[in-house]
Amino acid sequence: MNNKVADSCDHMDKVNQRIDGNTKGCEECEKIGSDWVHLRLCLTCGHVGCCDSSVNKHGTKHFKSTGHPIIKSFEPGEKWKWCYVDELFIR
């Protein structure tokens, strides 16, 4: 992952400011009985997927299948966002 950080990006118009997670854990991992390391929330549709340190990488797979550009950490106390398209962290 790249270390670029910005206050915004051109894809912020895709963000639903009132989005909530569709599930408490990774949607796909819960269905197949797999574990995850950390969770990511899609800020377009509310999909909860596992991070790239997890075996299944469902967060990134969701981006590749939908094109939804921005996720945020779904971990307690973490506030960062990531734009897959621009490959940058958003404050």
Secondary structure as GFF3:
##gff-version 3
##sequence-region A 1 91
A	DSSP	beta_strand	5	6	.	.	.	ID=ss1
A	DSSP	three_ten_helix	12	14	.	.	.	ID=ss2
A	DSSP	alpha_helix	27	32	.	.	.	ID=ss3
A	DSSP	beta_strand	39	42	.	.	.	ID=ss4
A	DSSP	beta_strand	48	50	.	.	.	ID=ss5
A	DSSP	alpha_helix	58	66	.	.	.	ID=ss6
A	DSSP	beta_strand	70	73	.	.	.	ID=ss7
A	DSSP	beta_strand	81	83	.	.	.	ID=ss8
A	DSSP	beta_strand	88	90	.	.	.	ID=ss9
###
